[in-house]
Amino acid sequence: MALLLTGAAYWGLAYATPRTHFGQLLGLFAVAGAAYAWLLHTRLPLRWGLGAALVFRLLWLPATPALSNDFYRFRWDGLLVSHGHNPFAKTPRQLLAATPTDSAALPLPELRHLLPLLNSPAYFSVYPPVCQALYGAAARAFPTSQTGFLMVVRGALLLADAGAAALLLWLLPLAGWPARRALAYLLHPLAVVEVMGNVHMEGAVVFFLLLTGALLARRRAGWPPGAGPGRGHQAAAAAGAAAAGPAAGAAALSLVFGGAGGQPRAAVSPLSFVGFTAAHRPQPGLVFPKF
């Protein structure tokens, strides 16, 4: 019954709750939260919980986010990237107010449609390079379809959540906790609604942080050289976390490159700063060399 109530609450949030209907929004979140607490209290079998977590996420796949309008900016940036333009160079208003020399290469009809829907048309993009690459790929695949764009982004976030689930199922028993505790994250209403519902990239940050934890656990377990992921994979995980989110990147770099006893090496400070800066301040040259 709790699973059915949760599914009904998510369907209502995804397809029948305008952002301005606060009472309905609060009520459906309350139902989802109460059902979540009940599912954890009744010790839902792990397989059932993993299946429910997948179904709850798939339910949002074709939905248009009603609780956040950030996705319009995601699509705006993606359209620029897919047409070879730097999404960090100008604000949306500046871009359409000017007459660019290569205006023929701009998807002007789509951009003009999106401009009044943006919540920050006078601000530069704040989304880091990994996000921009994903938005660009989604816009290239579906240049005129908002639903198609959202499905590509959600597909990537679904893969990130699947990776997070796999890492949790490995890390928790390693730490002496039951694998079932993974459901505390995977079934949490905010993790479902904010990541799959509102297409926010925190799901990718969680995956990269867990991957960093797995790599750190591998090193502390004293696996022989060549067994398991190597330092190149550690650096890749740290870089991924840095590009996905600033705080995640700084934390990941500190963990991956820490010295004995958890004390950071001398190199951690500059590495963490570089990772934080790459995520917090967009660096167009890292992803868009011609700029």
Secondary structure as GFF3:
##gff-version 3
##sequence-region A 1 291
A	DSSP	alpha_helix	2	15	.	.	.	ID=ss1
A	DSSP	alpha_helix	22	41	.	.	.	ID=ss2
A	DSSP	alpha_helix	46	58	.	.	.	ID=ss3
A	DSSP	alpha_helix	70	82	.	.	.	ID=ss4
A	DSSP	alpha_helix	92	97	.	.	.	ID=ss5
A	DSSP	three_ten_helix	103	105	.	.	.	ID=ss6
A	DSSP	alpha_helix	108	114	.	.	.	ID=ss7
A	DSSP	three_ten_helix	115	117	.	.	.	ID=ss8
A	DSSP	alpha_helix	129	141	.	.	.	ID=ss9
A	DSSP	alpha_helix	146	174	.	.	.	ID=ss10
A	DSSP	three_ten_helix	179	182	.	.	.	ID=ss11
A	DSSP	alpha_helix	183	186	.	.	.	ID=ss12
A	DSSP	alpha_helix	189	190	.	.	.	ID=ss13
A	DSSP	pi_helix	191	197	.	.	.	ID=ss14
A	DSSP	alpha_helix	202	220	.	.	.	ID=ss15
A	DSSP	alpha_helix	231	244	.	.	.	ID=ss16
A	DSSP	alpha_helix	246	256	.	.	.	ID=ss17
A	DSSP	three_ten_helix	260	262	.	.	.	ID=ss18
A	DSSP	alpha_helix	268	280	.	.	.	ID=ss19
A	DSSP	alpha_helix	284	287	.	.	.	ID=ss20
###
